[in-house]
Amino acid sequence: MNSEKYTHGHHRSVTRAHSIRRASDSASFVLPRLKSPMRLLDFGCGPGTITIDLAEHLLPNGSVVGIDNSSTVIDQARVRLDQKGTQNVSFEVRSIYETGYGAKTFDAVYAHQVLQHLSEPVMALSEAKRVLKPRGICAVREVDWGASALWPPDERLLAFLDVYSRVAACNGGNASAGRQLKEWFMQAEFSDLEVTTSNWSFSDQNGLKWWGEQWSERILHSELGKRAIDYGISTNHDLEEISQGWLDWVNTPGAFFAFIQVEVIGVSG
């Protein structure tokens, strides 16, 4: 994972958006199956908000380890943990391809929006399976940008969707990973698959403002925009047009955006 190119990078516009995520909205599909005293591994944990929530869910005797290949976000997670004071969670800089943990170490593995950024998602799942105890569970949630619903149509925002998909592909990832998630679990030889879907949608003014303004900033300042230029996909002018497109969309009557999330829970052998 250290050689992977994370599509978003870790600009403050990215980590700020990721820091609002909670287990209640990002891991609700698996929470009923997580019970104390389970030990859980959260890979690609980012700034750790979901991870800390999962740890609190597993009290009094469960525990969680959050790993990410970025020392930047692990440092942020540790600061947040110090502020929060949760005792049954730790954060480490590690690769999901080679975690360094022994076989049959964890009762559960979780990941949110990680496999879409990896060039070898099945290899990552195989490592997750290796560190799981027999009949342990792996739960993953992935977006499918290819199933986006945008209104009203705007050439600048359609260009954004194209840019995002092409940059992800050049990085070795897959912006429409959700639709392949079940297949990847099968290839990693998980059993008893449970597949569900949910969605993110933005239609009220607060949601539109949050979604549109963050992407207006991210397309200009995050790794997404920088790599779009490096790969010859976009120019600075193109990105400025896309950025303004998001701001204009926020206040357009009837504005709406949604896409699906695919959630899979698999059982180790």
C-alpha positions as a LaTeX table, in Angstrom:
\begin{tabular}{lrrr}
\hline
Residue & $x$ (\AA) & $y$ (\AA) & $z$ (\AA) \\
\hline
Met1 & 0.00 & 0.00 & 0.00 \\
Asn2 & 2.97 & 2.32 & 0.48 \\
Ser3 & 3.40 & 2.38 & $-3.31$ \\
Glu4 & $-0.27$ & 3.18 & $-3.94$ \\
Lys5 & $-1.37$ & 6.61 & $-5.14$ \\
Tyr6 & $-4.27$ & 7.74 & $-3.00$ \\
Thr7 & $-6.60$ & 9.64 & $-5.32$ \\
His8 & $-7.61$ & 12.27 & $-2.77$ \\
Gly9 & $-4.34$ & 12.83 & $-0.93$ \\
His10 & $-4.41$ & 14.44 & 2.51 \\
His11 & $-5.02$ & 18.11 & 1.89 \\
Arg12 & $-7.00$ & 19.71 & 4.71 \\
Ser13 & $-10.08$ & 19.86 & 2.47 \\
Val14 & $-9.97$ & 16.05 & 2.32 \\
Thr15 & $-9.24$ & 15.24 & 5.95 \\
Arg16 & $-11.78$ & 17.84 & 7.10 \\
Ala17 & $-14.49$ & 16.07 & 5.08 \\
His18 & $-13.39$ & 12.63 & 6.29 \\
Ser19 & $-13.37$ & 13.77 & 9.91 \\
Ile20 & $-17.16$ & 14.14 & 10.04 \\
Arg21 & $-17.70$ & 10.43 & 9.32 \\
Arg22 & $-18.98$ & 8.27 & 12.15 \\
Ala23 & $-19.64$ & 4.58 & 12.64 \\
Ser24 & $-23.36$ & 5.30 & 12.79 \\
Asp25 & $-23.40$ & 6.52 & 9.18 \\
Ser26 & $-20.48$ & 4.61 & 7.69 \\
Ala27 & $-20.59$ & 1.21 & 9.42 \\
Ser28 & $-24.26$ & 0.82 & 10.31 \\
Phe29 & $-24.50$ & $-2.25$ & 8.06 \\
Val30 & $-22.11$ & $-4.21$ & 10.31 \\
Leu31 & $-22.60$ & $-2.68$ & 13.77 \\
Pro32 & $-25.18$ & $-5.28$ & 14.87 \\
Arg33 & $-22.58$ & $-8.00$ & 14.30 \\
Leu34 & $-19.85$ & $-6.31$ & 16.34 \\
Lys35 & $-19.97$ & $-7.24$ & 20.00 \\
Ser36 & $-17.65$ & $-7.02$ & 23.00 \\
Pro37 & $-15.10$ & $-8.63$ & 23.48 \\
Met38 & $-14.24$ & $-8.70$ & 19.74 \\
Arg39 & $-10.93$ & $-7.36$ & 18.47 \\
Leu40 & $-11.28$ & $-5.39$ & 15.24 \\
Leu41 & $-8.85$ & $-4.11$ & 12.59 \\
Asp42 & $-9.86$ & $-0.97$ & 10.68 \\
Phe43 & $-7.63$ & $-0.64$ & 7.61 \\
Gly44 & $-7.28$ & 2.63 & 5.74 \\
Cys45 & $-8.63$ & 4.32 & 8.86 \\
Gly46 & $-7.75$ & 7.89 & 7.86 \\
Pro47 & $-8.22$ & 10.48 & 10.64 \\
Gly48 & $-9.81$ & 7.88 & 12.88 \\
Thr49 & $-13.32$ & 9.15 & 13.64 \\
Ile50 & $-15.02$ & 5.92 & 12.55 \\
Thr51 & $-12.32$ & 3.87 & 14.28 \\
Ile52 & $-12.85$ & 5.54 & 17.64 \\
Asp53 & $-16.61$ & 5.10 & 17.34 \\
Leu54 & $-16.13$ & 1.40 & 16.60 \\
Ala55 & $-13.95$ & 1.07 & 19.70 \\
Glu56 & $-16.62$ & 2.69 & 21.85 \\
His57 & $-19.20$ & 0.35 & 20.33 \\
Leu58 & $-17.05$ & $-2.62$ & 21.44 \\
Leu59 & $-16.79$ & $-1.57$ & 25.08 \\
Pro60 & $-16.31$ & $-2.82$ & 27.72 \\
Asn61 & $-13.92$ & $-5.58$ & 26.66 \\
Gly62 & $-13.44$ & $-5.26$ & 22.90 \\
Ser63 & $-10.65$ & $-3.33$ & 21.17 \\
Val64 & $-9.77$ & $-1.77$ & 17.81 \\
Val65 & $-6.57$ & $-1.12$ & 15.89 \\
Gly66 & $-6.69$ & 1.46 & 13.10 \\
Ile67 & $-4.03$ & 1.29 & 10.40 \\
Asp68 & $-3.18$ & 3.55 & 7.47 \\
Asn69 & $-0.11$ & 3.87 & 5.29 \\
Ser70 & $-0.08$ & 7.65 & 5.83 \\
Ser71 & 1.75 & 8.88 & 8.92 \\
Thr72 & 0.03 & 12.25 & 8.40 \\
Val73 & $-3.47$ & 10.94 & 9.06 \\
Ile74 & $-2.29$ & 8.52 & 11.75 \\
Asp75 & $-0.84$ & 11.51 & 13.61 \\
Gln76 & $-4.20$ & 13.27 & 13.24 \\
Ala77 & $-5.99$ & 10.17 & 14.54 \\
Arg78 & $-3.71$ & 9.99 & 17.56 \\
Val79 & $-4.33$ & 13.65 & 18.39 \\
Arg80 & $-8.06$ & 13.04 & 18.14 \\
Leu81 & $-7.71$ & 9.98 & 20.35 \\
Asp82 & $-5.82$ & 11.96 & 22.98 \\
Gln83 & $-8.60$ & 14.54 & 22.97 \\
Lys84 & $-11.32$ & 11.90 & 23.14 \\
Gly85 & $-9.65$ & 9.72 & 25.76 \\
Thr86 & $-10.95$ & 6.40 & 24.43 \\
Gln87 & $-8.81$ & 3.64 & 25.94 \\
Asn88 & $-9.48$ & 0.55 & 23.81 \\
Val89 & $-8.12$ & 1.77 & 20.47 \\
Ser90 & $-4.68$ & 2.38 & 18.96 \\
Phe91 & $-3.39$ & 3.68 & 15.62 \\
Glu92 & $-0.42$ & 2.38 & 13.63 \\
Val93 & 1.24 & 3.11 & 10.30 \\
Arg94 & 0.99 & $-0.16$ & 8.39 \\
Ser95 & 0.18 & $-1.53$ & 4.94 \\
Ile96 & $-2.92$ & $-3.62$ & 4.38 \\
Tyr97 & $-0.96$ & $-5.71$ & 1.90 \\
Glu98 & 1.47 & $-6.79$ & 4.65 \\
Thr99 & 0.06 & $-5.80$ & 8.02 \\
Gly100 & 2.70 & $-7.59$ & 10.07 \\
Tyr101 & 0.04 & $-9.09$ & 12.34 \\
Gly102 & $-0.04$ & $-12.79$ & 13.01 \\
Ala103 & $-2.60$ & $-15.10$ & 11.44 \\
Lys104 & $-5.91$ & $-15.40$ & 13.27 \\
Thr105 & $-5.36$ & $-12.21$ & 15.28 \\
Phe106 & $-8.69$ & $-10.41$ & 14.82 \\
Asp107 & $-12.36$ & $-11.24$ & 15.14 \\
Ala108 & $-13.38$ & $-8.61$ & 12.59 \\
Val109 & $-11.87$ & $-6.43$ & 9.87 \\
Tyr110 & $-13.50$ & $-3.27$ & 8.56 \\
Ala111 & $-12.73$ & $-0.79$ & 5.78 \\
His112 & $-14.57$ & 2.26 & 4.48 \\
Gln113 & $-13.86$ & 3.60 & 0.97 \\
Val114 & $-10.40$ & 2.02 & 0.73 \\
Leu115 & $-10.40$ & $-0.73$ & $-1.91$ \\
Gln116 & $-11.40$ & 1.71 & $-4.66$ \\
His117 & $-7.98$ & 3.32 & $-4.30$ \\
Leu118 & $-5.94$ & 0.11 & $-4.43$ \\
Ser119 & $-4.39$ & $-1.52$ & $-7.47$ \\
Glu120 & $-4.69$ & $-4.95$ & $-5.79$ \\
Pro121 & $-7.97$ & $-4.99$ & $-3.86$ \\
Val122 & $-8.17$ & $-8.79$ & $-3.77$ \\
Met123 & $-4.67$ & $-8.97$ & $-2.29$ \\
Ala124 & $-5.79$ & $-6.56$ & 0.44 \\
Leu125 & $-8.84$ & $-8.71$ & 1.18 \\
Ser126 & $-6.66$ & $-11.82$ & 1.26 \\
Glu127 & $-4.48$ & $-10.23$ & 3.92 \\
Ala128 & $-7.60$ & $-9.27$ & 5.84 \\
Lys129 & $-8.71$ & $-12.89$ & 5.66 \\
Arg130 & $-5.32$ & $-14.12$ & 6.83 \\
Val131 & $-5.42$ & $-12.07$ & 10.05 \\
Leu132 & $-9.00$ & $-13.10$ & 10.84 \\
Lys133 & $-9.85$ & $-15.89$ & 13.23 \\
Pro134 & $-11.96$ & $-18.77$ & 11.87 \\
Arg135 & $-15.49$ & $-17.49$ & 11.22 \\
Gly136 & $-14.30$ & $-13.93$ & 11.66 \\
Ile137 & $-15.99$ & $-11.27$ & 9.57 \\
Cys138 & $-14.69$ & $-8.74$ & 7.05 \\
Ala139 & $-16.96$ & $-5.75$ & 6.34 \\
Val140 & $-16.24$ & $-3.28$ & 3.55 \\
Arg141 & $-18.15$ & $-0.33$ & 2.14 \\
Glu142 & $-17.34$ & 1.13 & $-1.29$ \\
Val143 & $-18.87$ & 3.89 & $-3.38$ \\
Asp144 & $-19.82$ & 3.56 & $-7.03$ \\
Trp145 & $-19.24$ & 6.92 & $-8.71$ \\
Gly146 & $-20.48$ & 5.39 & $-11.96$ \\
Ala147 & $-23.95$ & 5.24 & $-10.44$ \\
Ser148 & $-24.15$ & 8.97 & $-9.74$ \\
Ala149 & $-27.38$ & 10.93 & $-10.15$ \\
Leu150 & $-26.81$ & 14.61 & $-10.83$ \\
Trp151 & $-29.39$ & 17.34 & $-11.38$ \\
Pro152 & $-29.50$ & 19.68 & $-13.14$ \\
Pro153 & $-27.05$ & 18.53 & $-15.81$ \\
Asp154 & $-24.02$ & 20.80 & $-16.00$ \\
Glu155 & $-21.16$ & 20.19 & $-18.41$ \\
Arg156 & $-18.67$ & 21.28 & $-15.78$ \\
Leu157 & $-19.88$ & 18.72 & $-13.25$ \\
Leu158 & $-20.11$ & 16.00 & $-15.87$ \\
Ala159 & $-16.50$ & 16.87 & $-16.63$ \\
Phe160 & $-15.74$ & 16.45 & $-12.92$ \\
Leu161 & $-17.12$ & 12.90 & $-12.93$ \\
Asp162 & $-15.00$ & 12.09 & $-15.97$ \\
Val163 & $-11.87$ & 13.61 & $-14.44$ \\
Tyr164 & $-12.39$ & 11.75 & $-11.16$ \\
Ser165 & $-12.82$ & 8.40 & $-12.90$ \\
Arg166 & $-9.82$ & 8.88 & $-15.19$ \\
Val167 & $-7.48$ & 10.04 & $-12.40$ \\
Ala168 & $-8.53$ & 7.07 & $-10.25$ \\
Ala169 & $-7.80$ & 4.70 & $-13.15$ \\
Cys170 & $-4.39$ & 6.28 & $-13.80$ \\
Asn171 & $-3.62$ & 5.82 & $-10.10$ \\
Gly172 & $-4.47$ & 2.12 & $-10.40$ \\
Gly173 & $-7.82$ & 2.42 & $-8.63$ \\
Asn174 & $-11.46$ & 2.14 & $-9.65$ \\
Ala175 & $-14.00$ & 4.92 & $-9.08$ \\
Ser176 & $-16.85$ & 2.42 & $-9.63$ \\
Ala177 & $-15.49$ & $-0.13$ & $-7.17$ \\
Gly178 & $-18.81$ & $-0.75$ & $-5.48$ \\
Arg179 & $-20.18$ & $-2.90$ & $-8.30$ \\
Gln180 & $-17.13$ & $-5.20$ & $-8.13$ \\
Leu181 & $-16.98$ & $-5.56$ & $-4.37$ \\
Lys182 & $-18.90$ & $-8.84$ & $-4.20$ \\
Glu183 & $-16.65$ & $-10.37$ & $-6.86$ \\
Trp184 & $-13.51$ & $-9.30$ & $-5.01$ \\
Phe185 & $-14.77$ & $-10.98$ & $-1.84$ \\
Met186 & $-15.42$ & $-14.15$ & $-3.83$ \\
Gln187 & $-11.92$ & $-14.06$ & $-5.31$ \\
Ala188 & $-10.46$ & $-13.69$ & $-1.81$ \\
Glu189 & $-12.46$ & $-16.82$ & $-0.87$ \\
Phe190 & $-14.72$ & $-15.35$ & 1.76 \\
Ser191 & $-17.95$ & $-17.26$ & 2.38 \\
Asp192 & $-21.52$ & $-16.47$ & 3.50 \\
Leu193 & $-21.49$ & $-13.13$ & 1.73 \\
Glu194 & $-24.07$ & $-10.57$ & 2.79 \\
Val195 & $-24.44$ & $-7.78$ & 0.21 \\
Thr196 & $-26.43$ & $-4.61$ & 0.85 \\
Thr197 & $-26.61$ & $-1.11$ & $-0.62$ \\
Ser198 & $-27.29$ & 2.33 & 0.75 \\
Asn199 & $-26.88$ & 5.79 & $-0.68$ \\
Trp200 & $-25.52$ & 9.23 & $-0.06$ \\
Ser201 & $-27.83$ & 11.97 & $-1.29$ \\
Phe202 & $-27.68$ & 15.75 & $-1.08$ \\
Ser203 & $-30.78$ & 17.86 & $-1.58$ \\
Asp204 & $-31.32$ & 20.16 & 1.42 \\
Gln205 & $-29.37$ & 23.41 & 1.45 \\
Asn206 & $-26.95$ & 22.38 & 4.19 \\
Gly207 & $-26.11$ & 19.13 & 2.41 \\
Leu208 & $-25.75$ & 20.83 & $-0.97$ \\
Lys209 & $-23.48$ & 23.48 & 0.52 \\
Trp210 & $-21.28$ & 20.92 & 2.28 \\
Trp211 & $-20.96$ & 18.67 & $-0.78$ \\
Gly212 & $-20.51$ & 21.38 & $-3.39$ \\
Glu213 & $-18.12$ & 23.60 & $-1.48$ \\
Gln214 & $-15.80$ & 20.79 & $-0.45$ \\
Trp215 & $-15.44$ & 19.54 & $-4.04$ \\
Ser216 & $-14.98$ & 23.08 & $-5.29$ \\
Glu217 & $-11.96$ & 23.27 & $-3.00$ \\
Arg218 & $-10.73$ & 19.71 & $-3.45$ \\
Ile219 & $-10.62$ & 19.83 & $-7.25$ \\
Leu220 & $-8.23$ & 22.79 & $-7.04$ \\
His221 & $-6.04$ & 21.90 & $-4.06$ \\
Ser222 & $-6.08$ & 18.16 & $-3.38$ \\
Glu223 & $-4.06$ & 15.46 & $-5.10$ \\
Leu224 & $-7.04$ & 14.81 & $-7.37$ \\
Gly225 & $-6.56$ & 18.10 & $-9.19$ \\
Lys226 & $-2.78$ & 17.96 & $-9.16$ \\
Arg227 & $-2.74$ & 14.52 & $-10.72$ \\
Ala228 & $-5.38$ & 15.47 & $-13.29$ \\
Ile229 & $-2.89$ & 18.06 & $-14.54$ \\
Asp230 & 0.12 & 15.72 & $-14.24$ \\
Tyr231 & $-1.67$ & 13.02 & $-16.26$ \\
Gly232 & $-2.66$ & 15.49 & $-18.96$ \\
Ile233 & $-6.37$ & 14.99 & $-18.22$ \\
Ser234 & $-7.12$ & 18.62 & $-17.30$ \\
Thr235 & $-5.63$ & 22.08 & $-17.36$ \\
Asn236 & $-5.71$ & 24.62 & $-14.56$ \\
His237 & $-8.46$ & 26.41 & $-16.45$ \\
Asp238 & $-10.50$ & 23.20 & $-16.67$ \\
Leu239 & $-10.24$ & 22.69 & $-12.91$ \\
Glu240 & $-11.19$ & 26.29 & $-12.19$ \\
Glu241 & $-14.28$ & 25.82 & $-14.36$ \\
Ile242 & $-15.21$ & 22.64 & $-12.48$ \\
Ser243 & $-14.65$ & 24.38 & $-9.14$ \\
Gln244 & $-16.98$ & 27.21 & $-10.12$ \\
Gly245 & $-19.46$ & 24.66 & $-11.44$ \\
Trp246 & $-19.80$ & 23.14 & $-7.99$ \\
Leu247 & $-20.34$ & 26.56 & $-6.39$ \\
Asp248 & $-22.98$ & 27.48 & $-8.96$ \\
Trp249 & $-24.72$ & 24.13 & $-8.49$ \\
Val250 & $-25.14$ & 24.66 & $-4.74$ \\
Asn251 & $-27.63$ & 27.47 & $-5.33$ \\
Thr252 & $-29.35$ & 26.10 & $-8.42$ \\
Pro253 & $-33.09$ & 25.42 & $-7.94$ \\
Gly254 & $-33.74$ & 21.69 & $-7.86$ \\
Ala255 & $-30.10$ & 20.78 & $-7.23$ \\
Phe256 & $-29.63$ & 17.13 & $-6.28$ \\
Phe257 & $-26.78$ & 14.64 & $-6.14$ \\
Ala258 & $-26.70$ & 10.99 & $-5.07$ \\
Phe259 & $-24.72$ & 7.80 & $-5.54$ \\
Ile260 & $-24.90$ & 4.29 & $-4.17$ \\
Gln261 & $-22.73$ & 2.61 & $-1.59$ \\
Val262 & $-22.18$ & $-1.14$ & $-1.77$ \\
Glu263 & $-21.59$ & $-3.00$ & 1.51 \\
Val264 & $-20.30$ & $-6.56$ & 1.76 \\
Ile265 & $-19.75$ & $-8.71$ & 4.84 \\
Gly266 & $-17.82$ & $-11.95$ & 4.34 \\
Val267 & $-16.87$ & $-14.76$ & 6.68 \\
Ser268 & $-13.38$ & $-16.27$ & 6.89 \\
Gly269 & $-12.88$ & $-20.00$ & 6.64 \\
\hline
\end{tabular}
